[in-house]
Amino acid sequence: MTAEISETSGNSKATPPTAPCSVVWCCGRPYVLEGRPGRARWAGTDDRGRPETLSNAELQRRGWSHRRAG
């Protein structure tokens, strides 16, 4: 499997990866891409540990990164 890697540090103009099972960080929490192109959602948890899914657009609005913020 080839992973798309680009340096992104919360830049809302960069698009999240599209490969299934890709992992990104948003709001200090990991999100994994589930589903197929066109219907994919980013699955993770909210600040209380409850399951949460985000669209690509929502992930971009909140800011995301390939690395966990320190």
N, C-alpha and C positions, 0 to 999 in steps of 0.2 A: 504494500500500500504506500502510495506517495502522499505525503502531507504537504499542504500549501503552507509555507512559512513566510511571513512578512512582518516587519517590525511595526506594530501598532500599539500606541499607548493612549487609548481612549479617543482616537481621532474618528469623529463621526463620518468623515468622508470615505474612509476605507471600508470595504465590504468584508463581512465575516467570511470564513472559509465555507466551502460548499461540500466538502468530502464528508460522507456519513461518519459518525463517531469522532468528529473533530471536537476538541475541547478548547474553550476560551474562558476568560475570566471577566466577570462583570460585577461591579459593586462588591468586590472582594470574595466572590463565590464562583465556583466552577459551573459551567454549563456545557452540555454535550449535545451535538446535533443529532437528532433522531428523525427518521422518516426519509422520504425520497424527495428529490428536487421538485420544487413547486408546492410541496405540502410539508416541507421540513419545518420543525420547530426546535428551539433550543430548550432543553429540559435541565432544570436545576432546582434549587430551593430558595425560598425567600428568607428574610432575616430572622424568621421564627422557625426555620427548618421545614416548612410546609412545601410540598411539591409545587413547582411553578414552571410554566412554559412561556417562552418569549418568541415573537416573530423576529425575522432579520431586522426589520425597521425599528422595532422596540429595543432590540439589543444595541443597535447603532445609536439611538437617542440617548440611552443610558450610558453609553461608552463601554468599550470592551478592549481586551488586550490578550495576546498570546501568553503573557506572563502574569503571575499574581502580583498585585501591587504590594510593595513593601511597607 
